[in-house]
Amino acid sequence: MKAAWLALALFLAGCTQPATRPGGDGDRAATENPRARIHAELAAQYYARRQYAVALEEVREALGADAGYAPAYSVLGLVHAALLEDKEAEASFRRAIELAPRYSDAHNNFGYFLCLRERRDEAMKHFELAWKNPLYATPERALANAGHCALRHGDLEAAEQYAQRALVRDGNQPQAMVTMADIHFRRGNPQRARAIIRQLEDAGGLDAGALWLALRLERAAGNREAEADYGLQLRRHHQDAPETAWLLDGRYDLPGGKQ
């Protein structure tokens, strides 16, 4: 059973990193308690579907089976963050890391949360702790999130470096590809940005952040039909995303970074 970790999807403005299973980092996260693991995985899946109340129930079941199960606290942090309960979210992420200091998914998730709260320096420390763990199976996720965070704060050079490092590990890492497309767009090279967007579409579709970028690319090029198509996809498939609110408000100057 695959667990969908992150993204605030929040955050999320284009940074969903799903399908990471609890454990696997050589720490206490890899508990032998199957009931705790199953319920934590279910909680992550319900979180990804924005069914937060059910996700919270599954977290309670996981912690009832093992009160020290770090992945449950990591998912709990994601749910609280999605509900804008920042104090509770931060406490949950910190508890997960306290229980399992080398648990890279928790560091990755906490880093993304901190970045969205304009705490970039703290966020980068947690991303680095994640990708430097030699037992972390997907360090490209933390690198891609670091690139997105740098881009969000206007640091195109750092964003490009992190995204490229992620792509060296996984040439199709979606968040890193979106970051590179956004960088090309900001640097006045819309053709390269559009080529990356099309590559992502061919690989399986666009999330809210990628759709927002694609829409603005076509708008800048005067391609109204393509712009309208991306806007329709955004409204239909991502009704609660901040990018959809920006579209409805006509706030086309928002690049998917700071709001």
C-alpha positions in Angstrom: 0.0 0.0 0.0 1.5 3.3 -1.1 1.3 6.4 1.2 1.0 9.8 -0.4 3.3 12.2 1.5 3.1 15.9 1.2 2.7 18.4 -0.3 0.8 20.8 1.1 -0.5 21.1 -1.7 -1.0 22.2 -0.8 0.8 23.1 -1.6 0.5 23.3 -2.4 1.5 25.3 -5.3 2.9 22.6 -7.4 4.9 20.5 -5.0 3.1 17.3 -4.4 5.5 14.4 -3.7 3.2 11.4 -3.4 3.7 7.7 -2.9 6.4 7.6 -0.2 6.0 4.7 2.2 6.6 5.1 5.9 10.0 3.9 7.1 12.9 2.9 5.0 15.3 5.5 6.4 17.1 3.2 8.8 15.4 4.8 11.8 12.5 4.0 14.2 10.1 5.0 11.4 10.5 1.5 10.1 8.5 0.0 13.0 7.5 -3.6 13.1 4.0 -2.7 14.2 1.9 -3.5 11.1 -1.3 -1.9 12.5 0.4 1.4 13.0 2.0 1.3 9.5 -1.3 0.5 7.8 -3.2 3.2 9.5 -0.5 5.8 8.8 -0.5 4.8 5.2 -4.3 5.2 5.1 -4.0 8.6 6.8 -1.6 9.7 4.1 -3.9 8.6 1.3 -6.9 10.4 2.8 -4.7 13.5 3.3 -3.8 13.4 -0.4 -7.6 13.3 -1.2 -8.2 16.2 1.1 -10.4 14.1 3.4 -8.8 15.5 6.4 -11.3 14.4 9.1 -10.8 10.8 8.0 -7.1 11.2 7.8 -7.1 12.4 11.5 -9.1 9.3 12.5 -6.5 7.1 10.8 -3.7 8.9 12.5 -5.4 8.3 15.9 -5.6 4.6 15.0 -1.9 4.5 14.1 -0.9 6.2 17.3 -3.2 4.0 19.3 -1.2 1.0 18.0 2.2 2.7 18.5 2.3 6.0 20.3 5.9 6.5 19.1 5.3 5.9 15.4 7.0 8.8 13.7 5.3 8.6 10.2 1.9 9.1 11.9 3.1 12.4 13.4 4.5 13.4 10.0 1.1 12.9 8.3 -0.5 14.6 11.3 1.7 17.6 10.6 0.6 17.7 7.0 -3.1 17.6 7.9 -2.7 20.4 10.5 -0.8 22.4 7.9 -3.6 21.9 5.3 -6.1 23.1 7.9 -3.9 26.2 8.6 -3.3 25.0 12.2 0.4 26.0 12.1 1.2 25.6 15.8 -0.1 22.1 15.8 1.5 21.3 12.5 4.9 22.4 13.6 4.6 20.4 16.9 3.7 17.3 15.0 6.6 17.6 12.6 9.0 18.2 15.5 7.6 15.2 17.3 8.2 13.0 14.3 11.8 14.1 14.0 12.3 13.8 17.8 11.2 10.2 17.6 13.2 9.4 14.4 15.9 12.0 13.9 17.0 10.4 10.5 13.5 10.1 9.2 13.9 11.9 5.9 10.3 12.2 4.8 9.5 14.1 8.0 12.4 16.5 7.4 11.3 16.9 3.8 7.7 17.6 4.8 8.7 19.9 7.6 11.0 21.8 5.3 8.2 22.4 2.8 5.9 23.6 5.6 8.6 26.1 6.8 9.3 27.4 3.3 5.6 28.2 2.9 5.7 30.1 6.2 8.6 32.3 4.9 11.2 30.5 7.0 13.5 29.6 4.1 16.8 29.2 6.1 15.2 26.7 8.5 13.5 24.9 5.6 16.8 24.4 3.7 18.4 22.8 6.8 15.6 20.2 6.9 15.8 19.5 3.1 19.5 19.0 3.4 19.1 16.6 6.3 16.7 14.6 4.1 18.8 14.3 1.0 22.1 13.7 2.8 20.7 10.6 4.5 22.3 7.7 2.5 19.4 5.5 3.4 16.8 7.9 1.9 15.4 6.2 -1.2 14.3 9.4 -2.9 16.6 12.3 -2.1 15.6 13.9 -5.4 12.3 14.9 -3.7 14.0 16.9 -1.1 16.3 18.5 -3.7 13.3 19.3 -5.9 11.5 20.9 -2.9 14.6 22.9 -2.1 14.6 24.2 -5.7 11.0 25.1 -5.5 11.6 26.9 -2.2 14.5 28.9 -3.6 12.4 29.8 -6.6 9.5 30.9 -4.4 11.9 33.3 -2.7 13.2 34.7 -6.0 16.6 32.9 -6.0 16.8 31.6 -9.5 20.4 30.5 -9.4 20.0 28.4 -6.3 16.6 27.1 -7.6 18.3 25.9 -10.8 21.2 24.2 -9.0 18.8 22.2 -6.8 16.5 21.3 -9.6 19.4 20.2 -11.8 20.7 18.0 -8.9 17.3 16.4 -8.6 17.1 15.8 -12.3 20.5 14.1 -12.3 19.0 11.5 -9.9 15.7 11.3 -11.6 15.5 12.9 -15.1 11.7 13.0 -14.9 11.3 14.4 -11.4 8.1 16.5 -11.9 8.7 19.3 -9.4 12.2 19.8 -10.6 10.9 20.0 -14.2 8.3 22.6 -13.3 10.9 24.6 -11.5 13.2 24.5 -14.6 10.3 25.5 -16.8 9.4 28.4 -14.5 13.1 29.5 -14.5 13.2 29.5 -18.3 9.9 31.5 -18.5 11.2 34.1 -16.0 14.5 34.4 -18.0 12.6 35.1 -21.2 12.8 31.7 -22.9 9.2 30.6 -23.1 9.9 28.0 -25.8 12.1 25.9 -23.5 9.5 26.3 -20.7 6.7 25.2 -23.0 8.8 22.1 -24.1 9.1 21.0 -20.5 5.4 21.5 -19.9 4.6 19.3 -22.9 7.0 16.7 -21.7 5.2 16.6 -18.3 1.8 16.4 -20.1 3.0 13.4 -22.1 4.3 11.8 -18.9 0.9 11.8 -17.2 -0.5 15.2 -16.7 0.0 18.5 -14.9 -0.6 19.4 -11.2 -2.0 22.8 -10.2 1.3 24.5 -10.2 2.3 23.2 -13.6 -1.2 24.1 -15.0 -0.8 27.7 -13.7 2.6 28.0 -15.3 1.3 26.6 -18.6 -1.7 28.9 -18.6 0.5 32.0 -18.1 2.9 30.8 -20.8 0.1 30.6 -23.3 -1.4 33.9 -22.1 1.9 35.7 -22.6 2.1 34.2 -26.1 -1.4 35.3 -26.9 -2.7 31.7 -27.4 -6.1 32.3 -25.9 -7.5 28.9 -26.8 -4.7 27.0 -25.1 -4.9 29.4 -22.1 -8.6 28.7 -21.8 -8.0 25.0 -21.9 -5.4 25.1 -19.1 -7.7 27.3 -17.1 -10.6 24.8 -17.6 -8.4 21.9 -16.4 -7.3 24.0 -13.3 -10.9 24.8 -12.4 -12.2 21.3 -13.0 -9.4 19.3 -11.3 -8.0 21.6 -8.7 -11.0 23.6 -7.3 -9.4 24.2 -3.9 -5.9 25.1 -5.1 -4.6 28.6 -4.6 -3.8 28.8 -8.3 -7.5 28.4 -9.1 -8.3 31.3 -6.8 -5.6 33.4 -8.6 -7.2 32.5 -11.9 -10.7 33.5 -10.8 -9.3 36.7 -9.4 -7.4 37.5 -12.6 -4.1 37.6 -10.6 -1.9 36.5 -13.5 1.2 38.3 -12.0 1.4 35.6 -9.3 4.0 33.0 -10.5 3.2 30.4 -7.9 5.6 31.7 -5.4 4.8 34.1 -2.6 1.2 35.0 -2.2 
